């Protein structure tokens, strides 16, 4: 016999608790206006913050941006079999994303083009598996907060953890600068976060009892098909992330192996390594100091032996003049 004093988990994790994600009528129109205004402001803040290399501004844009709620509605509609709302939420996310890209592009037209991407922009052009892990965990946290209707203090943290608007603004900036590869990388980061939030949130909703009952065959079939599509999308997006992460790991290991060889090559000369980068067969080293560096061919040969493959070494040297004076009264 069931103990009626125990609360039914579906009372706090059921479809009724998700209704706020699907406003109707005037409530939906108000929600759409709020979504448009906040997303526009978030896009402006993010774009200006990216150009300023301002972490505070970018974090502010993440908190203001309402994209996370729209993506959560995609997951909620998927789990509860609300076909119409799946389309509405996906269209809302897609149009919102295009709007942010357009705003990033437009603002970039008004700002002088930088010679190189600053760290905040550059960091969003090369996503990896770690970004996927963050998005999965944050998506699960956002879904848990949404269905429990508790932990509202956690919502800003969820918004900050998942980068949605800054990558889209980066896409617009890089498109205007003609850096198509960087724009593609930033777009992959956004799509990664989108797919991860949908999958993680759907799992949390299902575990909480929000899925259709066994007698609702049509809704359960829609849930199954939609979840399969979401999972396939996540897997496809994960492939370039895994590839890039593997390349980064190889580069880090090679950099660690090459460091003692570079120090040995410099020897006792008064030289400072100001930049050090390994990308495939290319090794770039920048030096600064009063002493001239030795012949780079020696270092290139040592690196090729250590890596077991050909190496193209580039050494940039900036001479620094030193003057020493002594005086007596």
C-alpha positions in Angstrom: 0.0 0.0 0.0 1.3 3.4 -1.0 2.1 5.8 1.9 -0.1 8.9 1.0 2.0 11.0 3.3 5.0 10.8 0.9 5.0 13.5 -1.7 4.7 12.4 -5.3 7.9 13.4 -7.1 5.8 14.5 -10.1 4.2 17.2 -8.0 7.5 19.1 -8.1 9.0 17.6 -11.3 5.9 17.1 -13.5 4.5 18.8 -16.6 2.6 21.3 -14.5 5.8 22.7 -13.1 7.0 23.4 -16.7 4.0 25.5 -17.7 5.8 28.7 -17.1 8.1 27.9 -20.0 5.1 28.0 -22.4 3.1 31.2 -21.9 0.1 31.7 -24.1 -1.8 34.8 -25.5 -0.9 38.1 -24.0 1.6 36.5 -21.6 3.5 35.1 -24.6 3.5 38.5 -26.4 4.9 40.2 -23.2 7.5 37.4 -22.9 8.5 37.9 -26.5 8.9 41.7 -26.0 11.0 41.2 -23.0 13.1 38.5 -24.8 13.7 40.9 -27.7 14.7 43.9 -25.5 17.0 42.0 -23.2 18.6 40.0 -26.0 19.3 43.2 -27.9 20.9 44.9 -24.8 22.9 41.7 -24.0 24.2 41.6 -27.6 25.4 45.2 -27.4 27.0 44.7 -24.0 28.7 41.5 -25.1 30.0 43.0 -28.4 31.4 46.1 -26.7 32.8 44.0 -23.8 34.6 41.7 -26.3 36.2 44.7 -28.1 37.2 46.1 -24.7 38.5 42.7 -23.5 36.4 43.3 -20.5 35.5 40.2 -18.5 33.0 42.1 -16.3 31.0 43.4 -19.3 30.9 39.9 -20.9 29.7 38.3 -17.7 27.0 41.1 -17.5 25.9 40.2 -21.0 25.6 36.5 -20.0 23.4 37.3 -17.0 21.1 39.7 -19.0 20.7 37.4 -22.0 17.4 35.4 -22.0 18.5 32.8 -24.5 19.0 30.2 -21.8 15.3 30.2 -21.0 14.3 29.8 -24.6 16.6 26.8 -25.0 15.2 25.4 -21.8 11.7 25.7 -23.4 13.0 23.6 -26.3 14.0 20.8 -23.9 10.7 21.1 -22.0 8.6 21.0 -25.2 10.6 18.0 -26.4 10.0 16.0 -23.2 6.3 16.8 -22.8 5.5 16.2 -26.4 4.4 19.8 -27.2 5.1 19.8 -30.9 4.0 23.3 -31.6 6.1 24.7 -28.8 9.2 22.8 -30.1 8.9 24.7 -33.4 8.1 28.1 -31.6 11.0 27.8 -29.2 13.5 26.7 -31.9 12.5 29.5 -34.2 12.8 32.0 -31.3 16.3 30.7 -30.5 17.3 30.8 -34.2 16.0 34.3 -34.8 17.5 35.5 -31.5 20.9 34.1 -32.5 20.8 35.7 -35.9 19.9 39.0 -34.3 22.9 38.8 -32.0 25.2 38.0 -34.9 23.8 41.0 -36.8 24.3 43.3 -33.9 27.9 42.1 -33.4 28.5 42.6 -37.2 27.0 46.1 -37.2 28.9 47.4 -34.1 32.1 45.9 -35.6 31.6 48.1 -38.6 31.8 51.2 -36.4 34.9 50.2 -34.5 38.4 50.2 -36.1 39.5 46.7 -36.9 42.1 45.3 -34.5 45.4 43.9 -35.9 44.9 40.7 -33.8 42.1 39.3 -31.8 42.2 40.1 -28.1 42.1 37.2 -25.6 38.3 37.4 -24.9 37.5 37.1 -28.6 40.1 34.6 -29.4 39.1 32.3 -26.6 35.7 31.8 -28.2 37.0 30.8 -31.5 38.5 27.5 -30.4 36.0 25.4 -28.4 37.0 22.1 -26.9 35.5 19.2 -25.0 35.8 21.1 -21.7 33.3 23.6 -23.1 30.9 20.7 -23.8 31.3 19.4 -20.2 30.5 22.9 -18.8 27.4 23.2 -21.0 26.1 19.7 -20.0 26.5 20.4 -16.3 25.0 24.0 -16.5 22.1 22.7 -18.6 21.3 20.1 -16.0 21.5 22.7 -13.2 19.2 25.1 -15.1 16.7 22.3 -15.7 16.8 21.3 -12.0 16.2 24.9 -10.9 13.4 25.3 -13.4 11.4 22.2 -12.4 12.0 22.5 -8.7 11.0 26.1 -8.6 13.7 26.5 -6.0 17.3 27.7 -6.0 16.6 30.9 -7.9 19.9 32.2 -6.5 21.6 29.7 -8.8 20.1 31.1 -12.0 22.8 33.8 -12.5 25.4 31.2 -12.0 23.9 29.0 -14.7 23.7 32.0 -17.0 27.3 32.8 -16.5 28.5 29.2 -16.8 27.0 28.7 -20.3 28.4 31.2 -22.9 25.5 31.9 -25.3 25.5 35.5 -26.4 29.3 36.2 -26.4 30.1 33.4 -29.0 27.3 34.8 -31.3 28.7 38.3 -30.9 32.1 36.9 -31.8 30.6 35.3 -34.9 29.4 38.8 -36.0 32.7 40.4 -35.2 34.8 37.8 -37.0 32.5 37.9 -40.1 32.9 41.6 -40.4 36.7 41.2 -40.0 36.7 38.6 -42.7 38.0 35.9 -40.3 35.7 33.1 -41.5 37.5 30.3 -39.7 37.3 32.1 -36.3 33.6 32.9 -37.0 33.0 29.2 -37.6 34.8 28.2 -34.4 32.6 30.7 -32.3 29.5 29.3 -34.0 30.5 25.8 -33.1 30.8 26.9 -29.5 27.3 28.3 -29.5 25.9 25.1 -31.1 27.7 23.0 -28.6 26.2 24.9 -25.7 22.7 24.7 -27.4 22.8 21.0 -28.0 24.3 20.2 -24.5 21.6 22.3 -22.7 18.8 20.6 -24.6 20.1 17.1 -23.9 21.1 17.6 -20.3 17.8 19.5 -19.5 15.7 16.8 -21.3 17.4 14.1 -19.2 16.7 16.0 -15.9 13.0 16.5 -17.0 12.6 12.8 -17.8 14.2 11.6 -14.6 11.8 14.0 -12.7 8.7 12.4 -14.2 7.8 15.1 -16.8 7.8 12.6 -19.7 4.4 11.4 -21.1 2.9 8.3 -19.4 3.1 4.9 -21.0 -0.4 5.2 -22.3 0.4 8.4 -24.3 2.0 6.5 -27.2 2.1 9.4 -29.7 3.7 11.8 -27.2 6.3 9.1 -26.1 7.1 8.5 -29.8 7.7 12.2 -30.3 9.9 12.3 -27.2 11.9 9.4 -28.4 12.4 10.7 -31.9 13.2 14.2 -30.7 15.7 13.0 -28.1 17.4 10.8 -30.7 17.8 13.8 -33.0 19.2 16.0 -30.1 21.7 13.2 -29.2 22.8 12.8 -32.8 23.3 16.6 -33.0 25.4 16.6 -29.9 27.5 13.7 -31.1 28.1 15.4 -34.5 29.1 18.6 -32.8 31.4 16.7 -30.4 33.5 15.3 -33.3 35.3 18.6 -34.1 35.6 19.4 -30.4 37.3 16.1 -29.7 39.6 16.6 -32.7 40.6 20.1 -31.5 41.1 18.9 -28.0 43.3 16.1 -29.2 45.4 18.6 -31.2 45.7 20.8 -28.1 46.9 17.9 -25.9 49.5 16.9 -28.5 50.7 20.5 -28.8 50.9 20.8 -25.0 53.0 17.6 -24.7 55.3 18.8 -27.5 55.7 22.1 -25.9 56.7 20.5 -22.6 59.1 18.2 -24.4 60.6 21.2 -26.3 61.0 23.5 -23.4 64.3 22.0 -22.0 65.7 21.9 -25.6 64.9 25.7 -26.0 66.6 26.5 -22.6 69.6 24.4 -23.6 69.8 26.1 -27.0 69.7 29.6 -25.3 72.4 28.5 -22.8 73.8 31.3 -20.7 72.8 34.1 -23.1 70.7 37.0 -21.7 67.5 36.2 -23.6 63.9 36.1 -22.6 61.3 34.0 -24.3 58.3 36.3 -24.9 56.2 33.9 -27.1 56.2 30.2 -27.7 53.8 28.4 -29.9 53.6 24.9 -31.6 51.0 24.3 -34.3 51.5 21.1 -36.2 54.9 21.2 -37.9 55.3 25.0 -37.2 57.2 26.1 -34.1 57.3 29.9 -33.4 59.6 31.4 -30.7 60.0 35.1 -29.9 63.1 36.2 -28.0 64.0 39.5 -26.4 67.3 40.6 -24.9 70.8 42.1 -25.3 72.5 38.9 -26.5 72.0 37.5 -30.0 70.5 34.0 -30.2 72.5 31.1 -31.6 72.0 29.5 -35.0 68.3 28.4 -35.2 69.2 25.4 -37.3 70.7 23.7 -34.3 67.4 24.1 -32.4 65.3 23.0 -35.4 67.4 19.8 -35.6 66.9 19.0 -31.9 63.2 19.6 -32.1 62.8 17.4 -35.2 64.5 14.6 -33.4 62.4 15.0 -30.3 59.1 15.2 -32.2 60.0 12.5 -34.7 58.9 14.6 -37.7 60.0 17.6 -39.8 59.9 21.0 -38.0 59.6 24.5 -39.5 61.1 26.8 -36.9 60.7 30.5 -36.8 62.7 32.6 -34.4 61.8 36.3 -33.9 64.4 38.3 -32.1 64.1 41.8 -30.6 67.5 43.3 -29.6 67.6 45.3 -26.4 70.4 47.7 -25.8 72.0 47.9 -22.4 74.1 50.7 -21.0 76.1 50.4 -17.9 77.7 53.5 -16.3 79.7 54.1 -13.2 80.5 57.4 -11.5 82.3 58.7 -8.5 81.5 61.9 -6.7 
